Amino acid sequence: MASDLDPSTVVVHAGRPERVPNAPVSDSPVFSSTYVAGGDRGYGRFGNDAWTAFEETLGALEGGRGLTFASGMAAAAAVCDLVPVGGRVVAPIHAYSGVLALLDQQAATGRLQVDRVDVADTEAVSRAVVGADMLWVESPTNPAMEVADLPAISAAGRAAGATVVVDNTFATPLLQQPLRMGADIVMHSATKFIAGHSDVVLGAVVTADDELWSALELRRRSLGAIPGPMETWLALRGMRTLALRLERSQSTAAFLAQRLLDHPRVSRVRYPGLPDDAGHARAAAQMSGFGAILSFEVGGDAEFAQRICESTKLWLHATSLGGVESLLERRRRWAIEVPTIPDDLIRLSVGIEHPDDLWADLEQAFTSAS
């Protein structure tokens, strides 16, 4: 794809079949485990047309080469496996709980050493990454919504000889391209915004480094962490509308963040789109939008927060995020959530419904919970 195209155009046109007479506009999923000998496909675990189309599209958006995996956690596990035995990983204090749990499990067995750091504290990250093998970053973080200075900490990580990995699930490649800011690997839970319809479990990584790409492809092939062709095709179809979905969702997220900020029962709103948010200036400098995820707190009252989640009629009380439907949950209901996340924090994943309807539902939930 031409490098001067807007990402909202690239997401529609990348990864398409060649434009020749009678060619389809879109690739179809190929359901075959076996291929005729003589080509480079070899076997169904090595490649699939749906993977290729998805990977070309995501790679074009992020500025590298993509690889699909069976899930976001499969992608994360493959990336972590790049760290040598006994190596050290610097990871955020706050990040997706599944990844932090994976790192803790590997640290408990002696496979890795893990140091936690506030990724919004650039000086702390720069100190911690000295001597590390990998720097794992989320920005914004899940669910605390902290924003890292990606160019600065990527430079610090690479200067220290660490592989810099950025989980870009929240921002998506339409709002942020970490490879262009110095990261070595970008990871996605494609289950979320990329697929966008809560009907697919899929992961992906992107890198511009051919050696890293080959190492990750070997792990996918050897460990069998491969997605099915149908899931990948569905995710690609969902990705085609990412720009439209994200535009609507983040516009509504900004609207809701301001309404929540003015609500008497809300003690704090975490959303980098708010001018007074600690990460606002940094996000404005390195992102092209502030995203569709926000969190808020209700004065330390965890029971009240839980009742809010259980009182909505439109908002779905469920884990996950990034779908067309709006979801909310109190993150500390999960035993593996980091204890420094407040008990009363509610994370919102804003969908594409009408903003007035979403706000009205939150208001009635506040009233019912009271």
Secondary structure in CASP SS format (residue, H / E / C, confidence):
PFRMAT SS
TARGET T0000
AUTHOR 0000-0000-0000
METHOD secondary structure of the structure
MODEL  1
M C 1.00
A C 1.00
S C 1.00
D C 1.00
L C 1.00
D C 1.00
P H 1.00
S H 1.00
T H 1.00
V H 1.00
V H 1.00
V H 1.00
H H 1.00
A C 1.00
G C 1.00
R C 1.00
P C 1.00
E C 1.00
R C 1.00
V C 1.00
P C 1.00
N C 1.00
A C 1.00
P C 1.00
V C 1.00
S C 1.00
D C 1.00
S C 1.00
P C 1.00
V C 1.00
F C 1.00
S C 1.00
S C 1.00
T E 1.00
Y C 1.00
V C 1.00
A C 1.00
G C 1.00
G C 1.00
D C 1.00
R C 1.00
G C 1.00
Y E 1.00
G C 1.00
R C 1.00
F C 1.00
G C 1.00
N C 1.00
D H 1.00
A H 1.00
W H 1.00
T H 1.00
A H 1.00
F H 1.00
E H 1.00
E H 1.00
T H 1.00
L H 1.00
G H 1.00
A H 1.00
L H 1.00
E H 1.00
G C 1.00
G C 1.00
R E 1.00
G E 1.00
L E 1.00
T E 1.00
F E 1.00
A C 1.00
S C 1.00
G H 1.00
M H 1.00
A H 1.00
A H 1.00
A H 1.00
A H 1.00
A H 1.00
V H 1.00
C H 1.00
D C 1.00
L C 1.00
V C 1.00
P C 1.00
V C 1.00
G C 1.00
G E 1.00
R E 1.00
V E 1.00
V E 1.00
A E 1.00
P E 1.00
I C 1.00
H C 1.00
A C 1.00
Y C 1.00
S H 1.00
G H 1.00
V H 1.00
L H 1.00
A H 1.00
L H 1.00
L H 1.00
D H 1.00
Q H 1.00
Q H 1.00
A H 1.00
A H 1.00
T C 1.00
G C 1.00
R C 1.00
L E 1.00
Q E 1.00
V E 1.00
D E 1.00
R E 1.00
V E 1.00
D C 1.00
V C 1.00
A C 1.00
D C 1.00
T H 1.00
E H 1.00
A H 1.00
V H 1.00
S H 1.00
R H 1.00
A H 1.00
V C 1.00
V C 1.00
G C 1.00
A C 1.00
D C 1.00
M E 1.00
L E 1.00
W E 1.00
V E 1.00
E E 1.00
S C 1.00
P C 1.00
T C 1.00
N C 1.00
P C 1.00
A C 1.00
M C 1.00
E C 1.00
V C 1.00
A C 1.00
D C 1.00
L H 1.00
P H 1.00
A H 1.00
I H 1.00
S H 1.00
A H 1.00
A H 1.00
G H 1.00
R H 1.00
A H 1.00
A C 1.00
G C 1.00
A C 1.00
T E 1.00
V E 1.00
V E 1.00
V E 1.00
D E 1.00
N C 1.00
T C 1.00
F C 1.00
A C 1.00
T H 1.00
P H 1.00
L H 1.00
L H 1.00
Q C 1.00
Q C 1.00
P H 1.00
L H 1.00
R H 1.00
M H 1.00
G C 1.00
A C 1.00
D C 1.00
I E 1.00
V E 1.00
M E 1.00
H E 1.00
S E 1.00
A C 1.00
T C 1.00
K C 1.00
F C 1.00
I C 1.00
A C 1.00
G C 1.00
H C 1.00
S C 1.00
D C 1.00
V C 1.00
V C 1.00
L C 1.00
G E 1.00
A E 1.00
V E 1.00
V E 1.00
T E 1.00
A C 1.00
D C 1.00
D H 1.00
E H 1.00
L H 1.00
W H 1.00
S H 1.00
A H 1.00
L H 1.00
E H 1.00
L H 1.00
R H 1.00
R H 1.00
R H 1.00
S H 1.00
L H 1.00
G C 1.00
A C 1.00
I C 1.00
P C 1.00
G C 1.00
P H 1.00
M H 1.00
E H 1.00
T H 1.00
W H 1.00
L H 1.00
A H 1.00
L H 1.00
R H 1.00
G H 1.00
M H 1.00
R C 1.00
T C 1.00
L H 1.00
A H 1.00
L H 1.00
R H 1.00
L H 1.00
E H 1.00
R H 1.00
S H 1.00
Q H 1.00
S H 1.00
T H 1.00
A H 1.00
A H 1.00
F H 1.00
L H 1.00
A H 1.00
Q H 1.00
R H 1.00
L H 1.00
L H 1.00
D C 1.00
H C 1.00
P C 1.00
R C 1.00
V C 1.00
S C 1.00
R E 1.00
V E 1.00
R E 1.00
Y C 1.00
P C 1.00
G C 1.00
L C 1.00
P C 1.00
D C 1.00
D C 1.00
A C 1.00
G C 1.00
H H 1.00
A H 1.00
R H 1.00
A H 1.00
A H 1.00
A H 1.00
Q H 1.00
M C 1.00
S C 1.00
G C 1.00
F C 1.00
G C 1.00
A C 1.00
I E 1.00
L E 1.00
S E 1.00
F E 1.00
E E 1.00
V C 1.00
G C 1.00
G C 1.00
D C 1.00
A H 1.00
E H 1.00
F H 1.00
A H 1.00
Q H 1.00
R H 1.00
I H 1.00
C H 1.00
E H 1.00
S H 1.00
T C 1.00
K C 1.00
L C 1.00
W C 1.00
L E 1.00
H E 1.00
A C 1.00
T C 1.00
S C 1.00
L C 1.00
G C 1.00
G C 1.00
V C 1.00
E C 1.00
S C 1.00
L E 1.00
L E 1.00
E E 1.00
R E 1.00
R H 1.00
R H 1.00
R H 1.00
W C 1.00
A C 1.00
I C 1.00
E C 1.00
V C 1.00
P C 1.00
T C 1.00
I C 1.00
P C 1.00
D C 1.00
D C 1.00
L C 1.00
I E 1.00
R E 1.00
L E 1.00
S E 1.00
V C 1.00
G C 1.00
I C 1.00
E C 1.00
H C 1.00
P H 1.00
D H 1.00
D H 1.00
L H 1.00
W H 1.00
A H 1.00
D H 1.00
L H 1.00
E H 1.00
Q H 1.00
A H 1.00
F H 1.00
T H 1.00
S H 1.00
A H 1.00
S C 1.00
END
